[in-house]
């Protein structure tokens, strides 16, 4: 084994920041925002699994299991809200959904 | 360079490259496909970390169900591409600066002097008869049985919420009205009229 824990942690932090930049730059499409959230969650899960492997403790993998469950539920509800938004506004742009702005 | 290190760098390269391609692609369907590639690379990295069950779950549940749901919604909504091209790079410089600073800080904190092989030694590989699923299931059904049940309830709530949100209102739905159907008579629905056949006429014209 020559790949160290810090390699995995740095990889997941890079992917985390890519997802963050994706949320910054995509102002036009809520679907892409949801996908960036998924990317961030996968990066966090990689952190959990790396620590679980190197510390020889399976609880990290259990946490990943629950994170995957919650993420699947979040995507289902998010896409349902997206469908409603498109039905009511005719667009899924972030700029259209500002009716809560004072 | 050992074989495992080569694999790690190949999978990491595809993970990072497909993530970058995902956030910068302007077509939402292409972004979903790049995200699927990123998930496959992440699953490969998880297999390197001996989390076989979660890697399979990532591919089956995420690529098989969630990403297909994304593609389904994208194809169903028929998003106008011209609106997607506008205002793309407004916050790009700020986002890049923030991301670069975060990555630099993370590398400073998580570098090999803190989490390297000298500090956190790599554990020995398990033997071939080691079952990741057995270990996970033992934990899940003993220590974490209440969170497991809560996760099931959470999924049920998510199903109900999603269906309730997108359900059409009562007026738009087609449904049976049994009393109306029973009350109907043949004269309301059926009308007998006599029509002269047009084919016969054309034949006569042809003949004349």
Interface residues (C-beta under 8 A of the other chain):
Chain A: X1 X2 X3 X4 X5 X6 X7 X8 X9 X10 X11 X13 X14 X15 X16 X17 X18 X19 X20 X21 X22 X24 X25 X26 X27 X28 X29 X31 X32 X34 X35 X36 X38 X39 X42 X45 X46 X49 X50 X52 X53 X54 X55 X56 X58 X59 X61 X62 X64 X65 X66 X68 X69 X70 X71 X72 X73 X74 X75 X76 X77 X79 X80 X81 X82 X83 X84 X86 X91 X92 X93 X95
Chain B: X1 X2 X4 X5 X8 X12 X15 X16 X19 X20 X22 X23 X24 X28 X31 X32 X35 X38 X39 X42 X45 X46 X48 X49 X50 X51 X53 X54 X57 X58 X61 X62 X65 X66 X69 X70 X73 X74 X76 X77 X79 X80 X83 X84 X85 X86 X87 X88 X89 X90 X91 X92 X94 X95 X96 X98 X99 X100 X102 X103 X106 X107 X110 X111 X112 X114 X115 X116 X117 X120 X122 X123 X125 X132 X135 X136 X139 X140 X143 X144 X147 X151 X154 X155 X157 X158 X159 X161 X162 X165 X166
